[in-house]
Amino acid sequence: MKTMIVDDRITIVNMMKLLLERIDPSGEHTGFTDPREAIGAAKRTVFDVAFLDIEMPDMNGIDLAKRLQNDNPLINIIFITGYDEYMPKAFELYASGYIMKPITEQALRGALGHLRYKPQNGSGKPVKVRCFGSFEVYVNDKPVRFPRAKCKEFFAYLIDRQGSICTMDMVIGSLWQNEPADATRKSMARNALSEMIGTFRSLGIEDLIIREKNGVAVNAGMVDCDYFRWLDGDPYALHKFLGEYMSQYEFAEETRYNLQMKGHRSI
């Protein structure tokens, strides 16, 4: 789980970080004393939960919550304050919780146990793939470094096919468009496949790639992917698609167009 804590007092921020690290040791917990820094961070990172002090000098927590929700409507807002007079206004924003100071571990556990929106990074799947925008792959939350660009593009194509078996001719036709499927291209495709398998083998997930006599596929059950979530109707993924899909790859144009059309019809 990714959380942010925003309070103008650094002692409160540090204390909450320690409690959250105890409750969720595998999560990422980031603290801010400046609300504007929190807004900037939220534009670069998708946070699951925001703990916001309501009374801050430069920007109060209510206004900060509105700004955060503009970028991520599915962020869980949990207000922290020493006064209960703000409670009605806080819940007008569909907050997930309201914690009174002094903050305790029990109160934090209770708030995290009743989140309005399910955290998106708790799938338990070893591989995370981002298709919306540019294509990126993460294992254990670290970006995967492929030996060559074509190797990464090969994996992107398998993701685009959602686990369907792909023949080498299909791969060549998509990754080397307008070029013949000759011996040179077949050799390049085999090398890219071998390098891809080697990359995932070095990360301990060789079984991510399924090889059969008639082709190759990705084991979709091992992948947490925004595109797959979109296809399943996940509201977070539906919100995150802004018209871009694997923006660096030509073969993705058809899927990108289909996503855009379906998105327009759902508005």
Protein Blocks (a to p, Z undefined) as FASTA:
>chain_A
ZZddddfbfklmmmmmmmmmmmmmmbccdddfbfklmmmmmmmpccfbdcddfbdfklcf
klmmmmmmmmmmmbccddddfbfklmmmmmmnopabdcdddddfklmmmmmmmcfbdcfk
lnopabdcdfehcadddeehiacddfbfklmmmmmmmmmnnopacdfklmmmmmmghiac
dfklmmmmmmmmmmmmmmmmmnopamlpccdfkbccddfklpccfklmmmnopaklmmmp
goiahklbmklmmmmmmmmmmmmmmZZ
